[in-house]
Amino acid sequence: GFAGTPGYLSPEVLRKDPYGKPVDMWACGVILYILLVGYPPFWDEDQHRLYQQIKAGAYDFPSPEWDTVTPEAKDLINKMLTINPAKRITASEALKHPWICQRSTVASMMHRQETVDCLKKFNARRKLKGAILTTMLATRNFSAAKSLLKKPDGVK
């Protein structure tokens, strides 16, 4: 298995290829995507399908959420979420990207209410999933403890 949040893993990590700094730029691309519209670029309840999406770089900019996001922002995300790590934008290149440098041409920094709402829903889903998994684990541990308590001393 992998450590961390699956949706942030880069294709090279999932392929178990050697990896370096470009994995951080991939994760930054995922984070930027989430910050702009409130949901992740790669999403599936099934982990195998999620990994397939990531390895294929299968994401898009659906309407209506992306309609008001600038082409510069989309371009930076595309460069961060490039499958080939050798072709992925570096941190120093990203800092020189027009979306970062030319703030006067970029739309207002204020988030639209829909984006904030989507972020809240995304976070609520994450928390719910965590609570469900915690409950399942606690129930499983409780059942195991209860069965141990029922056995006479010295019996395993």
N, C-alpha and C positions, 0 to 999 in steps of 0.2 A: 504493500500500500504506500500511499504518499502522505507526507505530513503537510498540514496547512489546509487552506480552503481550496477545494478542487477548481472552482471557477477562475482562479487567478493563476493556475499552473500554465506554463508555456508549453507549446508543442514539443520542444526538445526534451523537456523534463518528462512528459508523458511517453515519449518514444524511448526514454532511458538513454538518450544520447549524452555525451559530455556537454556541460553547459557552464556559462559564466555570466558576466554582467548583463548581457541582453535579456536574461529572464526578468530582471528588475524593470526594464523598460516595457516588457510585455505586461507585467503586473500594473505598472503605471498607466498603461493604455486601458486596461480593464477598469481601473479606478476612475480615470478621467471620463470614460463612457458612463459609468454609474453616476458620477457627480453631475453630468450634464443632463441626464434624463431620468435618473432615479431607479434604473434596473440594469442588470448586467448584460454584456454582449452575448454571453454564452449561458444558456440555462436549459436544464432538463432535469426532471425528477430522477431519471435513470442515469446513474453515474457513467455507465458505458457509453450511452448516447452523448452525454455531455463531453466526455473525452474525445469522441469522434468529431464533434463540432469544433472543439478547440484545435485538434490536429489538422483539420481541414481549413481552419480559419474562417468558419462559416458563421458570420455575423452580418448584420445589415443596419441601416439607419431608417427604421420604419416611421411612417406618418402616423399620427400628427406630431408626435413628440420631437422628431428631428427636423421638422419643417422650419423652425426658427433658429436652429443651430447653424452657425456660420460654416461656410465651406472650409475655412482655415482650421476650425476645430476638427471637422471630419477628416481633413487631410492629415493632421497630427495623429489622430487615433489610428488611421490606416497605416501610417508609418511605424507606430508603436506596436500594432498588432500584425506585423508582417511575419509570416510563418518562418521564413528563413532567417535565423538569428544573425547571419553575416550581412544581410541586407537591411535588418531592422535599424531604426534610427538610434543613435547613441544619446546619452544624457547631454553631452555638450552640443550636439546637433539640435536636440530638442529645445535647448535653451535659446538657440538662435532662430527657431521656427517663427514664422510670421504671427501665429496665434499667440505666442508668448511675447514677442518683441513689439508688435504693432498694435498695442492696446487701443489706440485711438480709432482703429477701423473695426474693432471687435464690438459686438453688441453689448448691451448693458450687462454688468456682472450680477444683477439681481436675478435670482432664480424665479422662474414662473411657478405659480402655485401648483400646477399639475406635476412638476418635477419634484417639488417638496412632498406632495401627496404620494407619488410613486416611491420615493425614498422611504417614507414612513411604512408603506405597505411591504416593501422589500425587507425592511428591518423587522417588521412584525412577523413576516413569514419565517425569517431566520430564527427569531426568538421562539416562535411556536414550535418549529422543528426541533430546536434545542430542548425545549421543555418536554416534548413528546419522547425524545430519545432518553432524556434524564429519567422520566417516569418509567419508561420501559426497563431501563437498566436497574433502577431502584427496585422495581417489582420483581425482576429476575433475581436480584441479590437477596431480597426479602424472602422469596420462595425457597431459595437455596439455604438461607439461614434457618428458616422454619423447619425444613426437612432435616437439617442437622440437629436441631433442638429436639425433634421427635425421637431420634435414635438414642438407645441406651448408651451410657458412658462406656468409652472404650471401643465402640463400634464405629467404623468409618464407612 
